[in-house]
Amino acid sequence: MSWSPSVTVAAVIRDDEYYLVVEERPDGDAVINQPAGHVEFGETLVHAVKREVLEETGRHFTPTGLIGIYQWTVPDTNRTYLRFCFSGQVGEPVPGHKLDPDISATHWMTIDQIASGRTPLRSPLVLRCLEDALREPAISLEALHAMD
């Protein structure tokens, strides 16, 4: 049996007690996620997370560390994701930048607001990445190596 996980990146972006999250509507109903997405052919993980944050939030992202690597299989499917979650900072919104069409809004929310369930999470990875960012020191970006 062949197994091909989808490789994704995500960013935990914190300003005091608030986290930058995106509101998506993949099936019509709103869900909360970190700025995140698939790594495209030829991209490094760092380039992919910078691109995804810009596309989904309209802000330039400077990654500072790797929070963790997560493997998740969507229940009742054969779809498995490998998520590389980064910590870092963003600048101010880029004037005139249009958000990715899959994103309906961006929000600064506390972890309690995110965990409250008022708006469902895209996956259990969302809260797990936030919790790990609070508990664990980030791994240095020097641990990542892209081979040509």
C-alpha positions as CSV (number, residue, x, y, z in Angstrom):
1,M,0.0,0.0,0.0
2,S,1.3,3.4,-1.0
3,W,1.2,6.2,1.6
4,S,1.7,9.9,0.6
5,P,1.1,12.4,3.4
6,S,0.4,16.0,2.6
7,V,3.2,18.2,3.9
8,T,1.9,21.5,5.4
9,V,3.2,24.4,7.3
10,A,1.6,26.6,9.9
11,A,2.5,29.7,11.9
12,V,1.8,30.5,15.6
13,I,2.0,34.3,15.7
14,R,1.6,35.9,19.2
15,D,1.3,39.5,20.3
16,D,1.0,39.6,24.1
17,E,-1.9,37.2,24.9
18,Y,-3.4,37.3,21.4
19,Y,-2.7,35.0,18.5
20,L,-3.3,35.8,14.8
21,V,-5.7,33.3,13.3
22,V,-7.6,33.0,10.1
23,E,-11.2,32.2,9.5
24,E,-11.8,29.8,6.7
25,R,-15.0,28.3,5.2
26,P,-13.8,25.0,3.6
27,D,-17.3,23.5,3.6
28,G,-19.4,26.6,4.0
29,D,-19.2,26.8,7.8
30,A,-16.5,29.0,9.5
31,V,-13.5,27.3,11.1
32,I,-10.5,28.8,12.9
33,N,-6.9,27.9,11.8
34,Q,-3.4,29.2,12.1
35,P,-2.2,30.7,8.8
36,A,-1.3,27.4,7.2
37,G,-1.1,25.6,3.9
38,H,0.6,23.1,1.7
39,V,4.3,23.1,0.8
40,E,4.6,23.6,-3.0
41,F,7.1,21.8,-5.2
42,G,10.5,23.4,-5.0
43,E,9.8,25.3,-1.8
44,T,11.7,25.0,1.5
45,L,9.6,24.8,4.6
46,V,10.6,28.3,5.6
47,H,9.7,29.8,2.2
48,A,6.4,28.0,2.3
49,V,5.4,29.3,5.7
50,K,6.4,32.9,4.8
51,R,4.3,32.6,1.6
52,E,1.3,31.1,3.3
53,V,1.2,33.7,6.1
54,L,1.4,36.5,3.5
55,E,-1.3,35.0,1.3
56,E,-3.6,34.3,4.3
57,T,-3.0,37.4,6.5
58,G,-1.5,40.0,4.1
59,R,1.5,40.4,6.5
60,H,5.1,39.5,6.1
61,F,6.2,36.7,8.5
62,T,9.6,36.3,10.1
63,P,9.9,32.7,11.5
64,T,12.0,32.5,14.6
65,G,11.7,28.8,15.5
66,L,10.0,25.4,14.9
67,I,7.4,24.6,17.5
68,G,7.0,21.0,16.4
69,I,6.2,18.4,13.7
70,Y,2.8,16.9,13.8
71,Q,1.2,13.9,12.1
72,W,-2.5,13.7,11.9
73,T,-4.9,11.5,9.9
74,V,-8.3,12.9,9.3
75,P,-10.8,10.5,11.0
76,D,-12.6,8.1,8.7
77,T,-10.3,8.9,5.8
78,N,-6.9,7.9,4.4
79,R,-5.7,11.6,4.4
80,T,-2.7,12.2,6.5
81,Y,-1.0,15.5,7.1
82,L,2.5,16.2,8.3
83,R,2.5,19.8,9.7
84,F,5.6,21.8,10.4
85,C,4.5,24.5,12.8
86,F,6.7,27.6,13.2
87,S,6.7,30.5,15.7
88,G,7.5,34.0,14.6
89,Q,6.4,37.6,14.1
90,V,4.5,39.6,11.5
91,G,4.7,43.1,10.4
92,E,1.8,45.5,9.7
93,P,-0.7,44.6,6.9
94,V,0.7,45.1,3.4
95,P,-1.4,47.9,1.9
96,G,-3.7,46.7,-0.9
97,H,-2.8,43.0,-0.4
98,K,-5.8,40.8,-1.1
99,L,-6.2,37.7,1.1
100,D,-6.3,34.2,-0.3
101,P,-9.9,33.6,-1.5
102,D,-10.2,30.7,1.0
103,I,-9.8,33.1,3.9
104,S,-12.9,35.1,5.0
105,A,-11.2,37.1,7.8
106,T,-8.2,37.3,10.2
107,H,-8.6,37.7,13.9
108,W,-6.4,38.3,17.0
109,M,-7.8,36.0,19.6
110,T,-6.7,34.7,23.1
111,I,-6.1,31.0,23.5
112,D,-9.3,30.9,25.7
113,Q,-11.3,32.4,22.8
114,I,-9.8,29.9,20.3
115,A,-10.4,27.0,22.6
116,S,-14.0,28.1,23.6
117,G,-15.5,26.2,20.6
118,R,-17.7,29.2,19.6
119,T,-16.1,28.8,16.2
120,P,-14.9,25.3,15.5
121,L,-11.2,24.6,14.8
122,R,-10.1,23.4,11.4
123,S,-8.3,20.4,13.1
124,P,-7.1,19.4,16.5
125,L,-3.6,20.5,15.4
126,V,-4.7,24.2,15.9
127,L,-5.0,24.0,19.7
128,R,-2.1,21.5,20.1
129,C,0.3,23.9,18.3
130,L,-0.8,26.8,20.5
131,E,-0.4,24.7,23.7
132,D,3.0,23.4,22.6
133,A,4.1,27.0,21.8
134,L,3.4,27.9,25.4
135,R,5.0,24.9,26.9
136,E,8.0,24.0,24.8
137,P,11.0,26.1,23.7
138,A,11.1,26.4,19.9
139,I,13.6,24.3,17.9
140,S,16.2,26.4,16.1
141,L,15.6,26.9,12.4
142,E,19.2,25.8,12.0
143,A,17.8,22.2,12.5
144,L,16.1,22.5,9.1
145,H,18.2,21.5,6.0
146,A,17.0,21.7,2.4
147,M,19.1,19.6,0.1
148,D,19.3,20.3,-3.6
